[in-house]
Amino acid sequence: MTGSDATHVRPALPTPAQDTRLYLIRHGQTDWNVEERYQGQIDSTLSARGREQAARLAETLVSVPLRAIYTSPLSRARDTAAVLAVPHGLAVVTLEALGEVNMGEWEGLTASEITDRFGDVLRARRRDPQGVTPAGGEGLADLQARALGAVACMVGRHPGETIAAVAHGGLNKTILLAALGAPLSRYWAIRQDNAAINLIVFAHAGARVELLNETSHLEVPAARRLEIEETPAAQGAYTPRPQPE
């Protein structure tokens, strides 16, 4: 256990009197995801595959009684959320605090370019994601604070209801770590694939994670797909390389 882990204090999470179910979703694939290009807060758009993934998300969650759908202001999330909202007849609500982590001078660069230009910092960040931030970027503690502010806002508006939020890999991971009671030093221990579904239940007794990086809906033909609330979380394919943010 590192010194930072030893002093880890679990962030405060909402504890509604009635359980609130939050489907926390990562946006569909973008061309920049394919290129392993760091997006951060640059407004990249969905690829053809990403639009297909959004359609599969909507089909998979069609029977879930969603009462609200929230989104990051970035178009890759907004466009995914808009497809998800259609069968529910809901207007998508934008929350600025759901935007992706600011990657500073790394934004717009590929993983290879970052390795060439900032290799020492990149390697240090992979060892210590909480303590190392790209120049001009946003630290994980600050990211988690605004992410949990968004969670408190959403859960506070919908006690006892089921809602969805479409956001980003980095931001989602900080929320999931908080719900699991894990420190930010475990940032690389969680994957968030494109169009992955997570389910967090916020209850009076605390939060619990019921789905984590669920992606089986993207691979199984529609006729054989199970209802998402009855499907155990699928294991994502293992890769030793951290995902670009």
VOKE-37957 format. One line per 10 residues: number of its first residue (from 1); their letters; for each residue x, y, z of C-alpha. Coordinates in steps of 0.05 Angstrom, whole numbers. Each point is the difference from the previous one (the first is absolute). Example, Ala and Ser with C-alpha at 12.3 -4.5 7.8 and 13.67 -1.06 7.14 Angstrom:
BEGIN
1	as	246:-90:156 ~ 27:69:-13 $
END
This chain:
BEGIN
1	mtgsdathvr	0:0:0 ~ 28:68:-19 ~ -1:60:46 ~ -57:31:-40 ~ -41:-64:5 ~ 13:-3:75 ~ -31:69:10 ~ -56:-11:-51 ~ -66:30:23 ~ -62:-25:-35 $
11	palptpaqdt	-34:58:-37 ~ -70:18:22 ~ -54:-30:-44 ~ -75:14:0 ~ -42:-44:46 ~ -72:9:-22 ~ -57:-26:43 ~ -24:-40:-61 ~ 48:-38:-46 ~ 21:38:-62 $
21	rlylirhgqt	27:-42:-58 ~ 51:35:-45 ~ 18:-31:-67 ~ 68:32:-11 ~ 20:-7:-73 ~ 62:16:-41 ~ -13:32:-68 ~ 6:-39:-65 ~ 64:-7:-39 ~ 31:60:-35 $
31	dwnveeryqg	51:1:-56 ~ 49:27:51 ~ -11:-61:44 ~ 20:-44:-59 ~ 63:42:-10 ~ 17:-3:74 ~ -2:76:1 ~ -10:34:67 ~ -66:38:-3 ~ -9:30:68 $
41	qidstlsarg	-45:61:-8 ~ 9:6:-76 ~ -67:-10:-33 ~ 11:-62:-44 ~ -60:-34:-33 ~ -27:-71:-4 ~ 25:-47:-54 ~ -47:-44:-40 ~ 15:-55:50 ~ -16:48:57 $
51	reqaarlaet	-68:16:-29 ~ -14:-74:-6 ~ 20:-10:73 ~ -47:56:21 ~ -57:-35:-36 ~ 17:-65:36 ~ 1:36:67 ~ -70:28:-15 ~ -26:-69:-19 ~ 30:-32:62 $
61	lvsvplraiy	-28:51:49 ~ -67:9:-33 ~ -37:-37:55 ~ 36:35:57 ~ -48:51:32 ~ 46:60:-8 ~ -27:65:29 ~ 56:45:-24 ~ 61:-2:-45 ~ 60:45:14 $
71	tsplsrardt	61:12:-43 ~ 68:33:-4 ~ 0:63:-44 ~ 49:-33:-49 ~ -34:-22:-64 ~ 25:-72:2 ~ -39:-8:65 ~ -59:44:-20 ~ -10:-38:-65 ~ 2:-67:36 $
81	aavlavphgl	-50:25:52 ~ -46:28:-54 ~ -7:-70:-32 ~ -11:-31:68 ~ -55:50:17 ~ -44:-11:-61 ~ -38:-63:22 ~ -13:31:68 ~ -27:66:-27 ~ 48:38:45 $
91	avvtlealge	38:65:-11 ~ 74:-6:14 ~ 26:44:57 ~ 71:27:-7 ~ 44:5:62 ~ 65:37:-10 ~ 31:-38:58 ~ -5:-66:-39 ~ 52:23:-51 ~ 64:-42:-8 $
101	vnmgeweglt	65:13:37 ~ 41:57:-29 ~ 64:-31:-26 ~ 36:66:-10 ~ 56:0:-52 ~ -12:-74:-16 ~ -69:12:-31 ~ -2:-14:-74 ~ 64:-42:1 ~ 3:-75:-11 $
111	aseitdrfgd	27:-48:52 ~ 63:-8:-42 ~ 11:75:-6 ~ -8:8:75 ~ 49:-56:12 ~ 51:34:-46 ~ -9:70:29 ~ -19:-12:73 ~ 23:-71:12 ~ 26:12:71 $
121	vlrarrrdpq	-63:35:22 ~ -44:-53:-33 ~ 37:-56:36 ~ -4:37:66 ~ -75:10:-10 ~ -10:-74:-12 ~ 36:-13:66 ~ -35:56:38 ~ -64:24:-36 ~ -23:40:60 $
131	gvtpaggegl	65:37:9 ~ 22:14:-72 ~ -39:45:-47 ~ 18:24:-71 ~ 20:73:-3 ~ -62:43:-2 ~ -44:-60:16 ~ -48:-18:56 ~ 19:-43:60 ~ -40:-62:16 $
141	adlqaralga	-21:28:68 ~ -30:61:-34 ~ -33:-43:-53 ~ -31:-46:53 ~ -25:60:40 ~ -39:28:-59 ~ -23:-69:-22 ~ -29:-14:69 ~ -32:69:0 ~ -37:-21:-63 $
151	vacmvgrhpg	-20:-66:32 ~ -27:36:62 ~ -40:46:-46 ~ -30:-57:-40 ~ -16:-45:59 ~ -28:58:39 ~ -49:15:-56 ~ -23:-73:-7 ~ -7:-36:67 ~ -29:-69:-11 $
161	etiaavahgg	5:4:-76 ~ 43:-29:-56 ~ 42:47:-41 ~ 57:-2:-51 ~ 61:43:-11 ~ 44:-2:-62 ~ 70:24:14 ~ 73:-21:-10 ~ 51:-53:20 ~ 42:42:47 $
171	lnktillaal	-58:33:35 ~ -39:-65:6 ~ 59:-34:33 ~ 5:52:55 ~ -74:-10:16 ~ 7:-76:0 ~ 61:3:45 ~ -38:43:50 ~ -59:-48:-1 ~ 47:-59:12 $
181	gaplsrywai	36:36:56 ~ 66:-4:-39 ~ 54:53:-3 ~ 16:39:-63 ~ 67:-37:-3 ~ -41:-59:-27 ~ -21:42:-61 ~ 32:-48:-50 ~ -33:-61:33 ~ -67:17:-33 $
191	rqdnaainli	-16:-3:-75 ~ -53:41:-35 ~ -11:-24:-71 ~ -40:40:-50 ~ -75:-5:12 ~ 12:-40:64 ~ -55:-1:52 ~ 11:5:75 ~ -56:-2:51 ~ 8:33:68 $
201	vfahagarve	-55:-2:52 ~ 1:56:51 ~ -35:-20:64 ~ -7:26:70 ~ 51:-52:24 ~ 50:19:-54 ~ 16:-12:-74 ~ 8:-66:-35 ~ 25:-16:-70 ~ -45:-51:-35 $
211	llnetshlev	30:3:-70 ~ 70:20:-20 ~ 24:11:-72 ~ -57:-43:-28 ~ 10:-7:-75 ~ -36:-65:-19 ~ -56:40:-32 ~ 50:22:-54 ~ 17:-70:-21 ~ -62:-44:9 $
221	paarrleiee	-52:0:-57 ~ -63:37:19 ~ -44:-61:-3 ~ 42:-36:53 ~ 16:60:44 ~ -23:-5:73 ~ -32:56:38 ~ 56:42:28 ~ -27:-1:71 ~ 3:-76:-1 $
231	tpaaqgaytp	69:-6:-31 ~ 62:-7:44 ~ 57:47:-15 ~ 43:-26:-57 ~ 76:-1:7 ~ 32:49:-49 ~ 56:-25:-43 ~ 66:8:37 ~ 52:48:-26 ~ 61:20:40 $
241	rpqpe	2:69:-32 ~ -37:57:34 ~ -54:30:-43 ~ 10:70:-28 ~ -43:51:37 $
END
